[in-house]
Amino acid sequence: MRKREVLGIALLIFGSTGIFLSIKNATPQYVYLTAKRDISPGEILARNDFRSVSLYLADAAVEYVGAEVNLDSHRSLRRIKSGEIIPRDAITRSKEIESRGLITFPVESSKIPTDLSKGSVIDLYFFSRATLSAQSEQTELVENFPRLRIQQISMPTGQLDGDSLISIFVAQSDVSRLLQLISTCSISISQRFDDE
C-alpha cells in the first residue's frame, strides 16, 4: 500500500511538472495589424485604416505586418478585405512610399457624375477655354490624368447648382502642372468602373 502511495505521489509530481513546463513554453502572443475596412488596390493608406489584434502566430512576422509598423503613406498593392491580417506583400515597402500631394479643387456640380463619392476612380480631362473674342472656336483637349481616386468630395447642399469640392492625391511631380491646368482650363470628369 505504501508503495502505491509513493508511486501515486511521484506520478502526480511528474504530471504537474509536465503541465508547468508546457504552459511556460506556450507560444507567445504577438500583435498584428488588421484592416478596419475594405481597401482597394492603389489606395494611399493611413494609420486609422488599421487596428491592432493580438494573435498566437509563431514566426508569422515574416509574412504579416506587426502592430509596431507605421503604414502612413504606404500604398496598397491589392484588394484587402475588412478584418484581414495585413500581409507584407499587400503593401509597398518603406523605401517605396510614394510622395504624393493632396489637391482640392472646385468643379461645377452639373459637370460631374451624380453618383460620385469618396473612393470613386475618375479620369480628369482639361480642355482649352474659348476666349471672349472668339466664342466660335473649338475647345481642345490639353491634358488628361487617368485613374485618380477621390479622397473626399463635398457637394453643395440645398441648391441645384454650385461647385463641388473634390480632393485627390497626385504624384508630387504632377502637383504644379495640375494646379496650373485647374486655373487655366475647363475641367471634365469621367467616372471609371474598371478599377473599383
N, C-alpha and C positions, 0 to 999 in steps of 0.2 A: 504493500500500500504506500509506503514511504517513497519507494522508487517511482511509482506513478505520479505522486505529487511533485517530486523533484523534476521529473520529465515534463509534466504539465507546465510548471513554472518556467522551465528552460525554453519550452516552445512558445510560451506567452512572451517572454523577453525577446526571443529571436524574431517573432512576428511583429512586435512593437517597434523593434529596431528597423526592420524592413520597411514598415509603413512610414516611419520618421524619415528615413533616407530617400524614399520615393517622393515624399512631399517636398523635401529640401531641394531635390534636383528637378522639380517640376519646371516646365517650360516657362520662362519669364514672360510677362505681359508687355507687349510693345504698342506704341501709339502710331497709327497711320492716318492719312488723310482720305476722306470720302467726299464725293460730290454732293452738295446740298440741292442741286437742280440739274436738269439735263443741260449738257454743254455741247454746242455744235462745233464741228471742225473749223479751225481758223480763228476762234474767239480769243480775245485777249483776256487773260484770267486775272482775278483779283482775290485777295485773301478771304473775303466774305463769301466766295463761291464754294468753300470747303468747310468741313467740320472734322475735328479730331475724334478718333474712335480707338479704344483700347482693344487689341486683339491678341490672341495667343497664336502667333505665326512665327515660328522659329526660322531664322535665316531669310525671311521674306523681304528684308530691306534691299536686297539685290534687285527685286522685281517691283516693289511698291514704294511710293513716296512716303517717308516718315513725316510726322507732325512737326518736326523741327525745321523743315524746308519751307522757305517763303516763296510762294508761286506767283507773287505780284509781277505783272507784266510778261509772264510767260505766255505762250500761245498753245492752244490745244491742237494736236495733230490728227485727232479723230474724234468721233462722237463718244461722249462719256455720259452714261446714264446716271440719273439721280440715285444716290446710295452706293454707287460703285466705288470700290477701293481704287485709288488712282495709280495705275501702272506707270512706271518710269518712261516707257516708250510711247505714252499717250500725250506727253507734253514736251515742249522744247527744253533743252538743257540750258543751264545758266549762261553759257557763252553764246547761245543762240537767241537770247532775248531780243526782240525787235524793238528798236527805238521808234515809237510812234507818237504822233501828236493828235490831240483831240480837237476837232474843229466843229464849231457850231455856227450854222448859217440859216437865214430865213428863206423860205420858199412859199410862193402863193399857194394857199390850201387847195385852190381849184386845179392846180397843176400837178398834184401828187395822187397816187392811187389811194382809194378810200380805205382799204384795209391795211395800210402801212402801220407797223408797230415796232416796238423795241425788238431787236433781233432779226428783223427783216433784212434780206440781202437785196441790194439795189445796184443798178448801173447808173452812173451820174454822167449826163451829157451837157456840154457847154456849147451854145450857139452864139454866133455874132449877132449884135443888136443892130437893127436898122436905124440909121440916123434920121433926124427930123427933116433934113433937106432931101433925103432920098427914101421916102416911105415905100416906094415900089420895089426897092432892091431886095433880093432874096437873102435869107439868112443861111449861113453855112456852119457846118459842124467844125468847131475849133479843136475840141479835145474831148475824150471821154475817159472815165475812171470806172472800170468794171469791178464787180464783186466786192462792194463795200457793205459792211454790216452796220446797221443803225444801232447806236448805243443808247440813244434817248431821242424821243420825239414828243413835242408838246403842240397840240392842236388848239386853235382859238376856240374858246367856249362861248356859247350863246350868240354866235353870229355866223352868217352864211359864207362870208369871205374873210380875208385877212391872211396873215402869214403864219405858217407853222415853223417852229424851230426844230432843226434836225442836227443831231450830234453824231459824228462818225470819227473813227480812228483812221489816220492815213500815215504812210511811211514818212519819217521826218524829212526826207529829201523832197517829198511832194508838197509839203505844207505851204511854202511860199508861192509855188505855182498855183495851187488850188485857191489860195486866198486872192490872188490876182484875177483868176478866172471868175470867181464869185462876184468880185466888184465890177468886172467889165463885160460879162456875158449874161445871156439868158440861160436859165437852168431848166433842164428837163430830167425827170426821174422815171426809170423803168424798174419795176419790181421783178426779181428773179425768183423762180421756184425750184430750180435745179440744184441749189446749194442748201436748201432748208434741211 
